[in-house]
Amino acid sequence: HNPLLLYVYRRPEAVAASLEARNGFPLDYGLALWEYYNRNAIAALADCDYIAVGYEQFAANPEMASRQLASELAGRGFEIGEAVPAHELFDAQLDNSPKTEAESRISALKTPEQSELEAICQALVAGDSPSLLPEAITPAPALTTRLFSMGKAFEHSAQARQVRTQFDRSEEHTSELQSQFR
């Protein structure tokens, strides 16, 4: 078999909201990371066999999406063993996707390049031909520079958040130890 890549697409608004909720990243930084990673992922698909799936399909109906993926893999000659229950593969509670009002606020932050890339990603998931992909899908040096600058700008707040998390864990551990000796 030739290698088969699995490309999982998630909407940029959902990624940015998730990164903000989980890591405290500013929304525009989350969108820039989404763009960078998706441009690189799509560039990796160029001369490979791949399957493109949407995260939202798994979030909405993990059982059906898992069956469709297994069927697609089997149709490409991959042996599919015993099915793993979808709830063991996908935890919907981890979904930090934004609600309608937050989504439109985040959407307004997208650059035209990110909106164009989003349409390309959606086309891939819909099964459109890879020949529709633009030649220059790889990240421009300006995007990499922008990501680096943005990351540096909030590096100290990320470090402070990490120290706070470690402190909170330490307090929890201390409380547990104290309760054991009471």
C-alpha positions as CSV (number, residue, x, y, z in Angstrom):
1,H,0.0,0.0,0.0
2,N,1.0,3.6,-0.6
3,P,0.6,5.8,2.5
4,L,-2.9,7.2,3.0
5,L,-3.1,10.6,4.8
6,L,-6.1,11.5,6.9
7,Y,-6.8,15.3,6.7
8,V,-9.2,16.4,9.5
9,Y,-10.7,19.9,8.9
10,R,-12.1,22.0,11.7
11,R,-13.6,25.4,11.1
12,P,-11.2,28.3,11.9
13,E,-13.7,30.0,14.3
14,A,-13.9,26.7,16.3
15,V,-10.1,26.3,16.4
16,A,-9.5,29.9,17.5
17,A,-12.2,29.7,20.2
18,S,-10.8,26.4,21.4
19,L,-7.2,27.8,21.6
20,E,-8.5,30.8,23.5
21,A,-10.5,28.7,26.0
22,R,-7.8,26.1,26.5
23,N,-4.6,28.1,26.1
24,G,-5.6,31.7,26.5
25,F,-4.5,32.5,23.0
26,P,-5.8,35.7,21.4
27,L,-8.4,34.9,18.7
28,D,-6.4,36.4,15.8
29,Y,-3.4,34.3,16.9
30,G,-5.6,31.2,16.9
31,L,-6.8,32.1,13.4
32,A,-3.2,32.6,12.2
33,L,-2.2,29.2,13.7
34,W,-5.2,27.6,12.0
35,E,-4.1,29.1,8.7
36,Y,-0.5,28.0,9.1
37,Y,-1.3,24.4,10.0
38,N,-3.9,24.0,7.3
39,R,-1.7,25.4,4.6
40,N,1.0,23.0,5.6
41,A,-1.4,20.1,5.9
42,I,-2.9,20.7,2.4
43,A,0.6,21.1,0.9
44,A,1.4,17.7,2.3
45,L,-1.6,16.2,0.5
46,A,-0.2,17.4,-2.9
47,D,1.0,14.1,-4.3
48,C,-0.5,11.7,-1.8
49,D,-3.6,9.6,-1.5
50,Y,-5.8,11.1,1.2
51,I,-9.1,11.1,2.9
52,A,-10.5,14.5,4.1
53,V,-13.0,14.5,6.9
54,G,-14.7,17.3,8.9
55,Y,-14.4,17.5,12.6
56,E,-17.9,18.9,12.8
57,Q,-19.3,15.7,11.2
58,F,-17.7,13.7,14.1
59,A,-19.0,16.1,16.7
60,A,-22.6,16.0,15.3
61,N,-22.8,12.2,14.8
62,P,-19.6,10.2,15.8
63,E,-21.2,6.8,15.1
64,M,-22.2,7.7,11.5
65,A,-18.9,9.6,10.8
66,S,-16.9,6.7,12.1
67,R,-18.8,4.2,9.9
68,Q,-18.3,6.4,6.9
69,L,-14.6,6.7,7.5
70,A,-14.3,2.9,8.1
71,S,-16.1,2.3,4.8
72,E,-13.9,4.7,3.0
73,L,-10.8,3.0,4.4
74,A,-12.1,-0.4,3.5
75,G,-12.9,0.8,0.0
76,R,-9.3,1.8,-0.4
77,G,-8.1,-1.7,0.5
78,F,-7.4,-1.2,4.2
79,E,-8.4,-3.9,6.6
80,I,-10.8,-2.7,9.2
81,G,-10.9,-4.8,12.3
82,E,-13.5,-4.8,14.9
83,A,-15.3,-1.4,15.2
84,V,-14.4,0.7,18.2
85,P,-17.4,2.4,19.7
86,A,-17.4,6.0,18.5
87,H,-17.8,7.4,22.0
88,E,-14.3,5.9,22.7
89,L,-12.9,7.7,19.7
90,F,-14.5,11.1,20.1
91,D,-15.2,13.1,23.3
92,A,-17.8,15.8,22.5
93,Q,-17.2,17.4,26.0
94,L,-13.8,18.6,24.7
95,D,-15.5,20.7,22.1
96,N,-15.0,24.4,22.7
97,S,-16.7,25.5,19.5
98,P,-18.1,29.0,19.7
99,K,-21.8,29.6,19.8
100,T,-23.5,31.8,17.1
101,E,-22.8,35.3,18.5
102,A,-19.1,34.4,19.3
103,E,-18.7,32.8,15.9
104,S,-19.7,35.9,14.0
105,R,-17.4,38.0,16.2
106,I,-14.5,35.6,15.4
107,S,-15.4,35.4,11.8
108,A,-15.0,39.2,11.5
109,L,-11.3,38.8,12.5
110,K,-10.5,36.4,9.5
111,T,-8.3,37.7,6.8
112,P,-9.3,37.3,3.1
113,E,-6.6,34.7,2.8
114,Q,-8.0,32.7,5.7
115,S,-11.5,32.9,4.2
116,E,-10.1,31.7,0.9
117,L,-8.3,28.8,2.6
118,E,-11.5,27.9,4.5
119,A,-13.3,27.5,1.2
120,I,-10.5,25.2,-0.1
121,C,-10.7,23.1,3.1
122,Q,-14.5,22.8,2.8
123,A,-14.1,21.7,-0.8
124,L,-11.6,19.0,0.2
125,V,-14.0,17.7,2.8
126,A,-16.8,17.8,0.2
127,G,-14.7,15.6,-2.0
128,D,-13.8,18.1,-4.7
129,S,-10.9,17.3,-6.9
130,P,-7.4,18.2,-5.6
131,S,-6.7,19.8,-9.0
132,L,-8.9,22.7,-7.7
133,L,-6.2,23.5,-5.1
134,P,-4.1,26.6,-5.9
135,E,-0.4,25.9,-6.6
136,A,0.8,28.2,-3.9
137,I,-0.9,26.8,-0.8
138,T,2.2,26.8,1.4
139,P,2.4,29.6,4.0
140,A,3.9,32.8,2.9
141,P,7.0,34.0,4.9
142,A,4.9,36.9,6.0
143,L,2.5,34.5,7.8
144,T,5.4,32.8,9.6
145,T,6.8,36.2,10.6
146,R,3.4,37.4,11.9
147,L,2.9,34.2,13.9
148,F,6.3,34.6,15.5
149,S,5.7,38.2,16.3
150,M,2.3,37.5,17.8
151,G,3.6,34.6,19.8
152,K,6.4,36.8,21.3
153,A,3.9,39.5,22.1
154,F,2.0,37.4,24.6
155,E,4.8,35.0,25.7
156,H,4.9,36.5,29.2
157,S,1.2,36.1,29.7
158,A,1.4,32.5,28.6
159,Q,4.3,31.9,31.1
160,A,2.2,33.5,33.8
161,R,-0.7,31.3,33.0
162,Q,1.5,28.2,33.2
163,V,2.9,29.3,36.6
164,R,-0.6,29.9,37.8
165,T,-1.7,26.4,36.7
166,Q,1.3,24.8,38.4
167,F,0.5,26.8,41.6
168,D,-3.1,25.7,41.5
169,R,-2.0,22.0,41.1
170,S,0.4,22.5,44.0
171,E,-2.3,23.9,46.2
172,E,-4.6,21.0,45.3
173,H,-1.9,18.5,46.2
174,T,-1.1,20.3,49.5
175,S,-4.8,20.2,50.4
176,E,-5.0,16.5,49.6
177,L,-2.0,15.8,51.8
178,Q,-3.4,17.9,54.7
179,S,-6.7,16.0,54.5
180,Q,-4.9,12.7,54.7
181,F,-3.2,13.7,58.0
182,R,-6.3,15.1,59.7
